[in-house]
Amino acid sequence: MYFSSMTFLWIFLPATLLLYLLAERFQRIALENFVLLSASLIFYAWGEPFYIFLLLFSVLMNYVFGRLLEAERPRFRKWILACGVLSNLGLLAFFKYFNFFAGYINRFLGQDAVPLSEFTLPLGISFYTFQAMSYVIDVYRKEVTAQRNFFSLLLYISLFPQLVAGPIVKYKDIEEQIKYRTKTDAKRAYGVKRFIYGLGKKVLISNVMGKYVDMVLAFETKQLSTGLMWLVMIMYAFQIYYDFSGYSDMAIGLGSMFGFDFKENFHYPYISKSVREFWTRWHISLSTWFKEYVYIPLGGNRNGKWRTYRNLFLVFLLTGFWHGAGLNFVFWGIFHGCFMVLERIGFGKLLEKNPFKIFNHIYMAVTVVCIWTLFRIESMKAAGEYLKGMFIYQRGEYNLFSCINPEIILLLVTAFLLCGVLQTAVPRLKEALYQKEKVSAVESVGLLAILLLCVVTLSSNSYNPFIYFRF
């Protein structure tokens, strides 16, 4: 069930809110949590009923590891932690990466020695597995106490606003909110506001961008001109940003409606002046997870520059592999890692000293757009041909001017201005988005207009993909 589906907007969300408001009248957090937990399990089971048992097994497994870590003597705790982490990674590897490795083994042996799995990828397994691992690791580090109530841990991992596509919420950031959280009309109004803004980004910008991107990429690469290739990849860069940041806005908004405070997951990444800065603004919950649970344990930047470069490279290799079982995702991570190391070696200092910051923005934009090609085009051969066409001029049967139209121009201008450019130029716009105390009358009218446009668009158009659902 998508947040931008009519079923969610008109049935699931109103019903859940109504039941939650009724539960609030009894002033018992256990009853409120019961409503949220029930709604979350229904939400997950809606699309894939079978995999609800996998989710329950994952939570039970991590509940047991958490209790064992708190009870056992010091000499056994490392072994319990290792078992917990390997068990989580094992589940993720089987469902997400088994066929990837089996395919290469069979190709190497020249026969189907390893039968491929027929299981489909469970929704959100990458997200909830990382949340579960962060819980076990934090219990081991004694940063949190093990949750004694199984259903409270189940609520943390299965909470529907962030269950299937993040942001990745660490247990220590939400532990107290499970037991007590502030619920006010102002907080709920802020939640509605963030949800509608996110819905608008998803439906009115990302979906429309995606329709054009899919249409053009359906043609063979040799049929496209160099200019059209660049246009499509720029549109895809906007599509994935408004798709995922829009979903994160909706998740943060939903959390606020029910009294939860989730951390921001995006901070205008496309106004960055380097790839390094880009990763402090893009998918913040994932990059901070890898920093806290992989980069720092590997040594971070404490053991000399070469080990720092190695650690950075490994983190981004794993980041790419986390996104999907395919060489394109691996190389997507590798290229980001290479540019992170390049900037750490010295190129970053040159960027900082450069008085013409516009060139820094151009460098970041060109680099990120090119690397997005690997994310969008799954075949490495096809992605290589596409990148070649972007840098070696080709005329193509379809060119930039034959495909562009007023709607695309308006869409591009809007996407460019709203990705952080306008908010930086007019700080009041940014302040209005994050204003939690009140929603002005003018903003309320604007929000109502966005909501109506989204409903009309969704009613008349069945094209409503969500990129990060497959991760």
Sequence and secondary structure as in RCSB ss.txt:
>XXXX:A:sequence
MYFSSMTFLWIFLPATLLLYLLAERFQRIALENFVLLSASLIFYAWGEPFYIFLLLFSVLMNYVFGRLLEAERPR
FRKWILACGVLSNLGLLAFFKYFNFFAGYINRFLGQDAVPLSEFTLPLGISFYTFQAMSYVIDVYRKEVTAQRNF
FSLLLYISLFPQLVAGPIVKYKDIEEQIKYRTKTDAKRAYGVKRFIYGLGKKVLISNVMGKYVDMVLAFETKQLS
TGLMWLVMIMYAFQIYYDFSGYSDMAIGLGSMFGFDFKENFHYPYISKSVREFWTRWHISLSTWFKEYVYIPLGG
NRNGKWRTYRNLFLVFLLTGFWHGAGLNFVFWGIFHGCFMVLERIGFGKLLEKNPFKIFNHIYMAVTVVCIWTLF
RIESMKAAGEYLKGMFIYQRGEYNLFSCINPEIILLLVTAFLLCGVLQTAVPRLKEALYQKEKVSAVESVGLLAI
LLLCVVTLSSNSYNPFIYFRF
>XXXX:A:secstr
  TTSHHIIIIIHHHHHHHHHHHHTTT HHHHHHHHHHHHHHHHHHH GGGHHHHHHHHHHHHHHHHHHHHS HH
HHHHHHHHHHHHHHHHHHHHHHHHHHHHHHHHHHTS  S        TTHHHHHHHHHHHHHHHHTTSS     H
HHHHHHHH GGGTTT     HHHHHHHHH     HHHHHHHHHHHHHHHHIIIIIIHHHHHHHHHHHTS GGGB 
HHHHHHHHHHHHHHHHHHHHHHHHHHHHHHHHTT       S GGG SSHHHHHHHSSHHHHHHHIIIIITTTTT
TSS HHHHHHHHHHHHHHHHHHH SSHHHHHHHHHHHHHHHHIIIIIHHHHHH S HHHHHHHHHHHHHHHHHHH
H   HHHHHHHHHHHHS    SB HHHH  HHHHHHHHHHHIIIIIHHHHSHHHHHHHH  S   HHHHHHHHHH
HHHHHHHHHH      GGGG 
